[in-house]
Amino acid sequence: MEIFGVAASLLGMFAGFGLLIGLLFGFFGMGGSFLVTPALLVMGYKTDVAVASGLAFVFGTSVIATLKHRDLGQVDYKLGVLMIAGTTAGIEVGKIGLHWLQDIGFADTVVSVAYVALLGGIGVFITYNAIKGDSGGGVGHDAEGDGEIDADDIPEIAETIQSYRVPPMMKLRGGVRVSLWMILGVAFATGLLSGFLGVGGGFIRMPALFYLIGVPVPVAVGTDLFEIVFSGGLGSFLYAMDGAVNLTIVAPLLAGSALGARLGAAATSLVEEGDIKVYFGVMLLLGAIAVAVRKVGGVIEMPVLDVVSLAIIVGAALLVSGAVVVSSIRELRAETSEPVASASD
């Protein structure tokens, strides 16, 4: 059976894949293109179609997830606009550095090593600190308002950055006060890495917003998604002008992610922040392994390692999304059992 010239089973597979990625996207604020694009390449789609369709999917899913985070009060628009300005400048500088490396013939090697090292390094750092239970793991989910948060809940690096009282000072959600120039500096640095590595940068920005600027984790996720709306929208528009966006891929992916993104966003207000950071760190570590496997396959000319790499990424997505769902259900049960217990008292 075919729908619009595409097998119904393939559309169903895309919808299920969209549900999975949407859940992770809404929960972590990471772009889904790091899952969608390699999957489409392995399935035999052309590179421009895979990249363009991945970007279009990211744009649609980020809009859905951002709206849910907005409903939960977890989007800091002021911080988001400042981060967009800083990251845009950083991306341009990063692209210049990448082109220079291409001219001297070292781009592929340097970018591959840097990407794996950055993914793995951030993953180890976040997972270690979350398991250790300090470095600001206790900022509550209700800290997205304008009330002050406890100084003990702010990471040490963020405390240092906030201590530089260089006017003008900005007040962010969660009662965070930090210099405008520090925000722009962090944004520029994350944009620089994003432009240099040729990635969306969600896995860099989300931890940067928490560990460097000090905003609560759910607000960091929501604000990161707000930024992705703009970057994903611009990228998908430019590719669409060239006719590279395949709607038979994007439509079923978005159909699935429409539900998944809202579920993932809602889960950030249920799951403990320490757990969010552990899941995020594990996701990055497995992503680093997958990228390394794919690069090794390219060097030794073993295409089968592309499939192994994709299997690691999809397996990681299934593992982490399953953990998110289980944690959310556990928290919901705990919340519903508390009123019953208090009523019996």
Rosetta blueprint (number, residue, H / E / L):
1 M L
2 E E
3 I E
4 F L
5 G L
6 V E
7 A E
8 A H
9 S H
10 L H
11 L H
12 G H
13 M H
14 F H
15 A H
16 G H
17 F H
18 G H
19 L H
20 L H
21 I H
22 G H
23 L H
24 L H
25 F H
26 G H
27 F H
28 F H
29 G L
30 M L
31 G L
32 G L
33 S H
34 F H
35 L H
36 V H
37 T H
38 P H
39 A H
40 L H
41 L H
42 V H
43 M L
44 G L
45 Y L
46 K L
47 T H
48 D H
49 V H
50 A H
51 V H
52 A H
53 S H
54 G H
55 L H
56 A H
57 F H
58 V H
59 F H
60 G H
61 T H
62 S H
63 V H
64 I H
65 A H
66 T H
67 L H
68 K H
69 H H
70 R H
71 D H
72 L L
73 G L
74 Q L
75 V L
76 D L
77 Y H
78 K H
79 L H
80 G H
81 V H
82 L H
83 M H
84 I H
85 A H
86 G H
87 T H
88 T H
89 A H
90 G H
91 I H
92 E H
93 V H
94 G H
95 K H
96 I H
97 G H
98 L H
99 H H
100 W H
101 L H
102 Q H
103 D H
104 I H
105 G L
106 F L
107 A H
108 D H
109 T H
110 V H
111 V H
112 S H
113 V H
114 A H
115 Y H
116 V H
117 A H
118 L H
119 L H
120 G H
121 G H
122 I H
123 G H
124 V H
125 F H
126 I H
127 T H
128 Y H
129 N H
130 A H
131 I H
132 K H
133 G L
134 D L
135 S L
136 G L
137 G L
138 G L
139 V L
140 G L
141 H L
142 D L
143 A L
144 E L
145 G L
146 D L
147 G L
148 E L
149 I L
150 D L
151 A H
152 D H
153 D H
154 I L
155 P L
156 E H
157 I H
158 A H
159 E H
160 T H
161 I H
162 Q H
163 S H
164 Y L
165 R L
166 V L
167 P L
168 P L
169 M E
170 M E
171 K E
172 L E
173 R L
174 G L
175 G L
176 V E
177 R E
178 V E
179 S E
180 L H
181 W H
182 M H
183 I H
184 L H
185 G H
186 V H
187 A H
188 F H
189 A H
190 T H
191 G H
192 L H
193 L H
194 S H
195 G H
196 F H
197 L H
198 G L
199 V L
200 G L
201 G L
202 G H
203 F H
204 I H
205 R H
206 M H
207 P H
208 A H
209 L H
210 F H
211 Y H
212 L H
213 I H
214 G L
215 V L
216 P L
217 V H
218 P H
219 V H
220 A H
221 V H
222 G H
223 T H
224 D H
225 L H
226 F H
227 E H
228 I H
229 V H
230 F H
231 S H
232 G H
233 G H
234 L H
235 G H
236 S H
237 F H
238 L H
239 Y H
240 A H
241 M H
242 D L
243 G L
244 A L
245 V L
246 N L
247 L H
248 T H
249 I H
250 V H
251 A H
252 P H
253 L H
254 L H
255 A H
256 G H
257 S H
258 A H
259 L H
260 G H
261 A H
262 R H
263 L H
264 G H
265 A H
266 A H
267 A H
268 T L
269 S L
270 L L
271 V L
272 E L
273 E H
274 G H
275 D H
276 I H
277 K H
278 V H
279 Y H
280 F H
281 G H
282 V H
283 M H
284 L H
285 L H
286 L H
287 G H
288 A H
289 I H
290 A H
291 V H
292 A H
293 V H
294 R H
295 K H
296 V H
297 G H
298 G H
299 V H
300 I L
301 E L
302 M L
303 P L
304 V H
305 L H
306 D H
307 V H
308 V H
309 S H
310 L H
311 A H
312 I H
313 I H
314 V H
315 G H
316 A H
317 A H
318 L H
319 L H
320 V H
321 S H
322 G H
323 A H
324 V H
325 V H
326 V H
327 S H
328 S H
329 I H
330 R H
331 E H
332 L H
333 R H
334 A H
335 E H
336 T H
337 S H
338 E H
339 P H
340 V H
341 A H
342 S H
343 A H
344 S H
345 D L
